[in-house]
């Protein structure tokens, strides 16, 4: 899968902070760029999982059973 996700990395006093405008609530903070990117990746994964879980729950608990089929 080739999806382009723009990531911004800024250096603060001690840490790097990685963010993405596609996922404004997610960020990764680390002592290196690589660590910040790894933590951003985990944050994005958790965010997507949470959205999927909420969507599936609302579909399965709805009275519109055609959505479940």
Buried (B, 14 or more C-beta within 10 A) or exposed (E): EEEEEEBEBEEEEEBBBBBBEEBEEBBBBBEEBEBBBBBBBEBBEEBEEEEEEEEEEEEEEEEEEEEEE
